[in-house]
Amino acid sequence: MPYNNCPKCGTIKHQLMACRNCGHTNSKDIFELSSTTVRVQLIKNKPENKYWSVGQVPKWVSDMIHIGYTWHSDRTPWKRRIFIISMPFKSPAAPLVALGALRKDLEKPNANNIDGHFDLLKRARDIYLEDPNNSQILVKDKNNKKWKFFKAINQENQIVVIDAKYKNETKKNGRIIDNPNGPEIRTIMKDYAKYWRLNGEPVIETVKTDNKLNIDKYLLVPNCHGEIFDKNLICSYNSLLLFGESEGLNTKYMQEIFNVGFYNDNFDVSLGNLLTLHAKTNNVRRISYCNQINNNQISNYKLVIADGSKAILDSLEQFKDSDLIGFYSRDEDLALLANKIEEIKRYYTSLDTSRYFTNRNPFITNFGLQRR
């Protein structure tokens, strides 16, 4: 098998492997790496469904959390970053990166959906009013009653909604006539916007103590030592998106996320629960999730974590203003992804990713791009 010198530091390395010394890899070579070779050599470290003791977390798990936790350090705000990581087999690596990013957000005083929520509702209203017959966008009040947007004269400082069940026409004596009764109307003002939410979205701020996130469980997350801002434990946040393979709780993909987690002498918690995936309707949710592109998605995510080559491809197109961390396993069909990366590379410069890996593993390869 051919070897050459690393173009970055000069160390002799296999041409398809990451450099053991500095971690450099070529964005073209990464798609050609044989999965058979690495599977044989790394199989003893293959992640199984289990809970990890906080004091004995595998190095690759710690690395993945570290990537998410440190991602926004030394951020260049106006330049998009893309970080592609190649794993030798399917693993919960992408959800672990999402956990690190979520844990970091809990330390930020303004990491909640309260600020900007009124503007988000206005954007949803505008999308709905463009095509009210086809749009499925509805809003819910604090009592979970559904409403639909209504066009008003002054739309800048208020949002007008009507009962979602209201029909403009009704049947009388076998004939369809205009509804003689007007709809029930409500007006949403900025100061009260937090009591309203889009249908399918979590509460903006919970008022129930039982729905507050458990701070002790987030203190279990390895190598994340920043102080958690208490208000974030009762507020939802849509800054992060995990783009996975399937959505249902009983699917194989989702079960693999809920079947791993962390424990200490006092309690344990699953990765899925830490990520607030499948949170109940009135519970706090700190991350968004999807398994396919939805044309009604209106959140501008700061970071998208894409799990699988198809998710990476879709995210590159759909979330062009978001940072992207993408994972794929080397037994996937990578032709389309490799072509797409080559296509967009001229708009990007190389991104040094060495600082994200504290425990370098030559079989986990990666490369990074930053917008010019």
C-alpha positions in Angstrom: 0.0 0.0 0.0 1.6 3.4 -1.1 3.0 5.8 1.4 4.1 9.4 1.0 5.1 12.4 3.1 2.5 14.5 4.7 2.3 17.8 2.7 1.7 19.7 6.0 4.4 18.5 8.4 6.5 16.0 6.3 5.7 12.9 8.4 5.6 9.6 6.4 2.0 8.4 6.2 -0.3 6.2 4.1 -1.6 8.3 1.3 -5.3 7.6 2.2 -4.9 7.9 6.0 -4.8 11.0 8.2 -1.3 12.0 9.3 -0.7 10.6 12.8 1.3 13.7 13.7 -0.8 16.6 12.6 -4.0 15.0 11.3 -3.8 16.4 7.8 -5.9 14.6 5.2 -6.8 15.3 1.6 -10.4 16.1 0.8 -10.3 13.9 -2.3 -8.4 11.0 -0.6 -10.9 10.9 2.2 -13.6 9.5 -0.1 -11.4 6.8 -1.4 -10.3 5.3 1.9 -11.0 1.5 2.0 -13.6 0.7 4.7 -12.5 -2.9 4.8 -9.0 -2.0 6.0 -10.1 0.2 8.8 -13.0 -2.1 9.8 -10.5 -4.9 10.5 -8.1 -2.7 12.5 -10.7 -0.7 14.5 -13.4 -3.4 15.1 -12.3 -3.8 18.7 -13.3 -0.2 19.3 -16.6 -0.4 17.5 -19.3 1.4 19.6 -22.0 -0.8 21.0 -25.3 0.1 22.6 -24.3 0.9 26.1 -23.9 3.6 28.7 -20.5 5.1 29.4 -19.2 5.8 32.9 -18.3 9.5 33.1 -14.8 8.7 34.2 -14.2 6.1 31.5 -15.5 7.6 28.3 -13.8 6.2 25.1 -11.5 8.7 23.4 -13.5 8.9 20.2 -16.7 9.8 22.2 -14.8 12.5 24.0 -13.5 13.8 20.7 -16.9 14.1 19.2 -18.3 16.0 22.2 -15.3 18.3 22.1 -15.9 19.2 18.5 -19.4 20.4 19.2 -18.4 22.1 22.5 -15.6 24.1 21.0 -17.1 24.8 17.5 -17.9 28.4 18.0 -14.6 29.3 19.7 -12.6 32.0 17.8 -15.6 32.3 15.4 -15.3 34.3 12.2 -19.0 35.3 12.1 -19.4 36.1 8.4 -17.6 33.1 7.0 -19.4 29.7 6.7 -17.5 26.7 7.8 -17.9 23.1 6.6 -16.3 20.2 8.5 -16.6 16.7 7.0 -15.7 13.7 9.1 -15.3 10.1 7.8 -16.1 7.2 10.2 -15.2 3.6 9.5 -18.7 2.4 10.3 -22.1 3.8 11.5 -21.9 5.3 15.0 -23.7 7.9 17.2 -20.8 10.4 16.4 -23.1 13.1 14.9 -25.5 13.1 17.9 -22.5 13.3 20.2 -21.2 16.4 18.4 -24.7 17.8 18.7 -24.6 17.1 22.4 -21.3 19.1 22.8 -22.8 22.1 20.9 -26.0 21.9 23.0 -24.0 21.8 26.2 -22.1 24.9 25.2 -25.3 26.7 24.4 -26.6 26.1 27.9 -23.7 28.3 29.1 -24.8 31.3 27.0 -27.2 33.8 28.7 -29.1 34.6 25.5 -29.3 31.1 24.1 -33.1 30.9 24.0 -36.0 31.4 21.6 -37.5 34.4 23.5 -35.4 37.0 21.7 -36.4 37.1 18.1 -39.4 34.9 18.5 -41.8 37.6 17.5 -39.8 38.1 14.2 -39.9 34.3 13.6 -43.7 34.3 14.0 -43.9 37.2 11.5 -41.8 35.3 9.0 -44.1 32.3 9.4 -47.1 34.5 8.9 -45.7 35.9 5.6 -45.0 32.4 4.3 -48.6 31.3 5.2 -50.2 34.4 3.6 -48.4 33.8 0.4 -50.3 30.5 -0.1 -52.9 30.0 2.7 -54.6 27.1 0.8 -51.5 24.9 0.7 -49.5 25.9 3.8 -49.7 23.8 6.9 -48.3 26.5 9.2 -50.5 27.1 12.2 -49.9 28.6 15.6 -50.8 27.4 19.1 -51.6 29.5 22.2 -50.7 28.6 25.8 -53.8 26.3 26.0 -52.7 24.4 22.9 -55.6 25.8 20.8 -54.7 26.1 17.1 -55.0 29.3 15.1 -54.2 30.4 11.6 -52.7 33.6 10.4 -55.0 36.4 9.1 -54.0 39.4 6.9 -54.3 42.7 8.8 -53.8 46.3 7.9 -50.8 46.9 10.2 -48.6 43.8 10.0 -45.4 45.3 11.3 -46.1 45.6 15.0 -48.8 42.9 15.4 -49.8 39.4 14.2 -53.5 38.7 13.8 -54.7 35.1 14.0 -58.2 33.5 13.7 -59.6 30.2 14.9 -58.0 27.4 12.8 -61.3 25.7 12.5 -63.1 28.7 11.0 -64.4 28.2 7.4 -65.2 31.1 5.1 -68.1 29.1 3.7 -70.8 27.0 5.3 -73.7 24.7 4.2 -77.3 25.8 4.6 -80.4 24.0 3.2 -78.1 21.9 1.0 -76.3 25.0 -0.5 -72.9 26.4 0.1 -73.1 30.0 1.3 -70.7 32.6 2.8 -70.3 32.1 6.5 -72.5 34.8 8.2 -70.5 34.5 11.4 -67.2 36.1 11.7 -64.1 34.2 13.1 -62.8 34.4 16.6 -59.8 36.7 16.4 -56.7 37.2 18.5 -53.8 39.7 18.2 -50.3 38.7 19.1 -48.1 41.6 20.3 -44.3 41.4 20.8 -44.4 41.4 24.6 -46.7 38.4 24.6 -45.2 36.4 21.7 -43.6 33.9 24.0 -47.1 32.5 24.9 -47.5 31.5 21.2 -45.6 29.0 19.1 -45.8 27.3 15.7 -47.7 24.1 15.7 -45.2 21.2 16.3 -42.7 23.5 18.0 -41.9 23.3 21.7 -42.8 25.8 24.3 -40.8 29.0 24.3 -40.5 29.0 28.1 -42.0 26.4 30.4 -43.8 27.5 33.6 -43.9 24.0 35.1 -41.1 23.0 37.4 -41.5 19.3 36.3 -40.6 20.3 32.7 -37.4 22.0 33.6 -34.2 20.3 32.3 -32.2 18.5 35.0 -28.9 20.4 35.4 -27.2 17.5 37.2 -27.6 15.3 34.1 -25.9 17.9 31.9 -23.1 18.0 34.3 -22.4 14.4 33.3 -21.4 15.4 29.8 -17.6 14.7 29.7 -15.1 17.5 29.4 -17.7 20.3 29.4 -17.0 22.4 32.5 -18.6 25.8 31.8 -21.3 27.1 34.1 -24.8 26.4 32.9 -27.1 29.5 32.7 -30.2 28.4 34.8 -32.8 30.2 32.6 -31.8 28.0 29.6 -33.1 25.0 31.5 -36.6 26.3 31.1 -36.3 27.8 27.6 -36.3 26.1 24.2 -33.7 27.0 21.5 -33.6 26.4 17.8 -30.0 27.3 17.0 -28.9 23.7 16.3 -30.3 21.2 13.8 -29.5 17.5 13.8 -30.3 16.1 10.3 -30.6 12.3 10.8 -31.8 9.2 8.9 -35.2 8.6 10.4 -37.5 10.4 12.9 -39.7 7.8 14.6 -38.8 6.9 18.2 -39.0 3.2 17.4 -36.8 3.3 14.3 -33.4 1.7 14.4 -31.6 5.0 14.0 -33.4 6.8 16.8 -33.1 3.7 19.1 -29.3 3.8 18.7 -29.3 7.3 20.0 -31.4 6.4 23.0 -29.5 3.2 23.8 -26.3 5.0 24.6 -25.7 7.5 27.4 -23.7 8.3 30.5 -23.9 7.4 34.1 -22.2 8.0 37.5 -22.9 6.7 41.0 -26.1 8.7 41.3 -28.0 8.3 38.0 -27.8 7.7 34.3 -29.2 9.5 31.2 -29.5 8.6 27.6 -28.0 10.6 24.7 -31.5 11.0 23.2 -32.8 12.6 26.4 -29.9 14.9 26.8 -30.5 16.1 23.2 -34.2 16.6 24.1 -35.2 14.5 21.1 -38.9 13.5 21.1 -39.6 15.8 24.0 -43.3 16.1 24.9 -45.3 18.9 23.5 -45.1 21.2 26.5 -41.5 20.4 27.4 -38.3 22.3 26.7 -36.4 21.4 23.5 -32.9 22.6 22.9 -32.3 21.2 19.4 -34.3 20.8 16.2 -34.4 17.5 14.3 -35.3 16.5 10.8 -34.7 13.5 8.4 -35.8 15.3 5.2 -36.0 18.8 3.8 -39.2 20.6 4.7 -40.0 23.6 2.6 -41.7 25.3 5.6 -38.4 25.3 7.6 -37.9 28.9 8.6 -35.2 28.8 11.3 -31.7 30.1 10.4 -29.7 27.5 12.2 -26.2 28.5 13.4 -25.0 24.9 13.1 -26.3 21.9 11.2 -25.0 18.5 12.1 -25.7 16.1 9.2 -25.6 12.3 9.7 -24.9 10.5 6.4 -23.9 11.5 2.9 -27.5 12.3 1.8 -28.0 14.5 4.8 -24.8 16.3 4.0 -25.8 16.9 0.4 -29.2 18.2 1.4 -27.8 20.4 4.1 -25.2 22.0 1.7 -28.1 23.1 -0.5 -30.8 23.9 2.0 -28.9 25.6 4.8 -26.4 27.8 3.0 -26.1 30.3 5.8 -25.4 27.7 8.4 -22.2 26.1 9.5 -22.2 22.4 8.7 -20.5 19.4 10.4 -21.2 16.3 8.4 -20.6 12.6 9.1 -20.6 9.6 6.8 -19.5 6.0 7.1 -17.2 4.7 4.4 -19.5 1.9 3.4 -21.9 4.5 1.9 -22.1 5.4 -1.7 -20.1 8.6 -1.8 -19.9 9.5 -5.5 -22.5 12.3 -5.3 -21.0 13.8 -2.2 -17.4 13.7 -3.5 -18.6 15.5 -6.7 -20.4 18.1 -4.7 -17.4 18.9 -2.5 -15.2 19.2 -5.6 -17.8 21.6 -7.1 -17.9 24.0 -4.2 -14.2 23.9 -3.1 -13.4 26.9 -5.3 -15.5 29.1 -3.1 -13.7 28.0 0.1 -10.3 27.9 1.6 -8.9 25.1 3.7 -9.9 25.1 7.4 -7.4 23.8 10.0 -9.4 21.2 12.0 -6.5 19.9 14.2 -7.6 21.8 17.3 -10.9 19.9 17.4 -9.4 16.5 17.9 -7.7 16.1 21.3 -7.2 12.3 20.8 -6.1 11.7 17.2 -7.2 8.5 15.6 -5.8 7.8 12.1 -8.9 5.9 11.1 -11.3 8.8 11.7 -10.4 11.2 8.8 -11.6 14.7 8.2 -11.2 17.9 6.3 -12.5 21.4 6.7 -13.5 24.3 4.5 -14.1 28.0 5.2 -15.9 30.4 2.9 -13.5 32.8 1.2 
